[in-house]
Amino acid sequence: MEMEKIIFETEDGTRQEFYVEEETRVSGVDYLLVSDSMEDEANAYILKDLSADGDTTANYVMVEDDVEYEAVARIFEQMLDDVDFRKE
C-alpha cells in the first residue's frame, strides 16, 4: 500500500519526509498523524494545520502542548488499533 508523503520544513530550512498515517478534524482544526518510516517501530508525530482558508501551501506545526497532544493522541488511538503513543 502506497502512503501519502509530505515534506516538513523547519524554520531553519531543514526538510524531513513523513508518511501520513491518519488524519482527523477536532474543533475545526485539522491534524495529521505522521511517521518517519514505514517500519513497525517508526516514530510518530502529530501535526496541526495552521493554514488559513485559501492558502495554497499547508502550514503544519508539531503539537507541543501536552493537553492538546493527549486529546488528539486518544482520538488517533481509537481510530487505529495498533498505535501506541509515548511522548518523548
Backbone as numpy.savetxt, mean C-alpha at the origin, in Angstrom:
# Nx Ny Nz CAx CAy CAz Cx Cy Cz
0.04 -15.71 -12.28 -0.80 -14.53 -12.28 0.08 -13.27 -12.28
-0.19 -12.36 -13.17 0.58 -11.12 -13.29 -0.02 -10.07 -12.37
0.80 -9.57 -11.45 0.35 -8.52 -10.53 0.68 -7.15 -11.11
-0.18 -6.19 -10.79 0.09 -4.82 -11.18 1.29 -4.32 -10.39
2.16 -3.58 -11.06 3.34 -3.01 -10.40 3.22 -1.49 -10.42
3.72 -0.87 -9.37 3.80 0.58 -9.33 5.23 0.96 -8.96
5.62 2.15 -9.37 6.92 2.69 -8.99 6.69 3.75 -7.94
7.33 3.57 -6.78 7.23 4.52 -5.68 8.50 5.34 -5.69
8.36 6.65 -5.74 9.53 7.53 -5.76 9.53 8.39 -4.50
10.63 8.32 -3.75 10.74 9.08 -2.52 11.12 10.53 -2.83
11.09 11.37 -1.80 11.41 12.78 -1.99 12.82 12.99 -2.50
13.74 12.07 -2.17 15.13 12.22 -2.63 15.36 11.61 -4.01
14.27 11.14 -4.65 14.38 10.62 -6.01 14.63 9.13 -6.11
14.78 8.45 -4.98 14.97 7.00 -4.98 13.69 6.34 -5.47
13.83 5.36 -6.37 12.66 4.67 -6.93 12.68 3.21 -6.51
11.50 2.70 -6.14 11.36 1.29 -5.78 10.10 0.76 -6.42
10.20 -0.46 -6.92 9.07 -1.12 -7.55 8.31 -1.94 -6.50
6.98 -1.80 -6.50 6.13 -2.56 -5.60 5.06 -3.30 -6.40
4.60 -4.41 -5.85 3.52 -5.19 -6.44 2.24 -4.89 -5.66
1.17 -4.57 -6.35 -0.09 -4.25 -5.71 -0.80 -5.55 -5.36
-0.97 -5.78 -4.06 -1.61 -6.99 -3.56 -3.13 -6.82 -3.46
-3.55 -5.64 -2.99 -4.96 -5.38 -2.77 -5.16 -3.87 -2.64
-6.39 -3.43 -2.79 -6.71 -2.03 -2.59 -8.07 -1.92 -1.91
-8.25 -0.81 -1.19 -9.51 -0.57 -0.51 -9.72 0.93 -0.37
-10.94 1.29 -0.03 -11.30 2.69 0.18 -11.95 2.80 1.56
-11.43 3.70 2.38 -11.92 3.89 3.75 -12.17 5.38 3.95
-13.40 5.72 4.28 -13.78 7.12 4.54 -13.35 8.05 3.40
-13.52 7.57 2.17 -13.21 8.38 1.00 -11.74 8.44 0.61
-10.90 7.66 1.28 -9.46 7.65 1.00 -9.09 6.28 0.44
-8.32 6.27 -0.65 -7.86 5.01 -1.26 -6.56 4.56 -0.62
-6.48 3.25 -0.35 -5.28 2.64 0.21 -4.86 1.47 -0.66
-3.55 1.26 -0.78 -3.00 0.10 -1.47 -2.20 -0.73 -0.49
-2.34 -2.03 -0.58 -1.45 -2.95 0.10 -0.46 -3.41 -0.96
0.81 -3.11 -0.75 1.83 -3.46 -1.73 2.92 -4.30 -1.06
3.64 -5.05 -1.89 4.77 -5.83 -1.39 5.98 -5.54 -2.26
7.17 -5.81 -1.70 8.40 -5.56 -2.43 8.89 -6.76 -3.21
8.13 -7.86 -3.16 8.53 -9.09 -3.85 7.30 -9.96 -4.04
7.39 -10.89 -4.96 6.29 -11.85 -5.15 6.54 -13.12 -4.34
7.60 -13.15 -3.54 7.93 -14.30 -2.70 7.01 -14.35 -1.49
6.94 -15.52 -0.83 6.08 -15.71 0.34 6.43 -14.80 1.51
7.70 -14.52 1.72 8.14 -13.73 2.87 8.45 -12.28 2.48
7.64 -11.71 1.64 7.86 -10.34 1.18 7.49 -9.35 2.28
8.08 -8.15 2.20 7.70 -7.06 3.08 6.49 -6.37 2.47
5.50 -6.09 3.31 4.29 -5.42 2.84 4.20 -4.02 3.43
3.60 -3.13 2.67 3.45 -1.74 3.09 2.04 -1.28 2.73
1.54 -0.34 3.51 0.25 0.25 3.20 0.50 1.67 2.73
0.01 1.97 1.52 0.17 3.29 0.93 -1.17 4.00 0.91
-1.14 5.29 1.16 -2.35 6.13 1.19 -2.29 7.10 0.01
-3.39 7.22 -0.72 -3.45 8.09 -1.89 -3.81 9.51 -1.46
-2.90 10.44 -1.70 -3.14 11.85 -1.39 -3.45 12.66 -2.63
-3.66 12.01 -3.76 -3.93 12.70 -5.03 -5.24 13.47 -4.94
-5.26 14.61 -5.59 -6.49 15.39 -5.70 -7.26 14.90 -6.92
-8.58 15.08 -6.91 -9.39 14.73 -8.07 -8.85 15.46 -9.29
-8.68 14.74 -10.37 -8.19 15.35 -11.61 -6.68 15.28 -11.78
-5.93 14.88 -10.74 -4.49 14.72 -10.88 -4.19 13.63 -11.90
-3.20 13.85 -12.73 -2.83 12.84 -13.73 -1.86 11.80 -13.17
-1.20 12.13 -12.05 -0.26 11.21 -11.41 -0.70 10.96 -9.98
-0.66 9.71 -9.58 -1.03 9.36 -8.20 0.04 9.84 -7.24
-0.39 10.22 -6.06 0.53 10.68 -5.02 0.30 9.83 -3.77
1.06 8.73 -3.65 0.92 7.83 -2.52 2.03 8.08 -1.50
1.67 7.94 -0.23 2.64 8.03 0.86 2.46 6.80 1.75
3.53 6.41 2.43 3.45 5.30 3.37 2.62 5.75 4.57
1.75 4.88 5.04 0.96 5.18 6.23 1.88 5.01 7.44
2.07 6.09 8.19 2.96 6.06 9.35 2.22 6.20 10.67
1.02 6.77 10.65 0.22 6.92 11.87 -0.21 5.54 12.35
0.13 5.20 13.61 -0.14 3.86 14.14 -1.62 3.50 14.15
-2.48 4.44 14.54 -3.91 4.16 14.62 -4.47 3.92 13.22
-4.11 4.77 12.27 -4.57 4.61 10.89 -4.04 3.30 10.31
-2.77 3.01 10.55 -2.15 1.79 10.04 -2.89 0.55 10.55
-3.13 0.49 11.86 -3.80 -0.67 12.46 -5.21 -0.84 11.90
-5.93 0.25 11.72 -7.30 0.17 11.20 -7.32 -0.37 9.78
-6.45 0.16 8.93 -6.42 -0.28 7.53 -5.84 -1.70 7.43
-4.86 -2.02 8.26 -4.28 -3.38 8.25 -5.35 -4.41 8.59
-6.22 -4.10 9.55 -7.30 -5.04 9.91 -8.23 -5.29 8.72
-8.51 -4.24 7.96 -9.36 -4.40 6.77 -8.68 -5.32 5.76
-7.39 -5.08 5.49 -6.67 -5.93 4.54 -6.57 -7.37 5.05
-6.40 -7.57 6.35 -6.35 -8.93 6.90 -7.66 -9.66 6.67
-8.78 -8.95 6.78 -10.08 -9.55 6.53 -10.26 -9.89 5.05
-9.69 -9.07 4.18 -9.82 -9.29 2.74 -8.97 -10.46 2.26
-7.81 -10.65 2.90 -6.85 -11.67 2.48 -6.61 -12.63 3.62
-6.77 -13.91 3.36 -6.62 -14.93 4.41 -5.18 -15.15 4.84
-4.22 -15.01 3.95 -2.85 -15.41 4.23 -1.92 -14.25 4.54
-2.44 -13.14 5.06 -1.61 -11.97 5.36 -1.46 -11.83 6.86
-0.23 -11.62 7.30 0.07 -11.41 8.71 0.84 -10.10 8.83
0.25 -9.10 9.47 0.89 -7.80 9.58 1.69 -7.71 10.87
2.94 -7.31 10.75 3.79 -6.99 11.89 4.50 -5.71 11.54
4.15 -4.63 12.21 4.77 -3.34 11.92 6.16 -3.32 12.52
7.11 -2.93 11.69 8.52 -2.87 12.16 8.88 -1.47 12.54
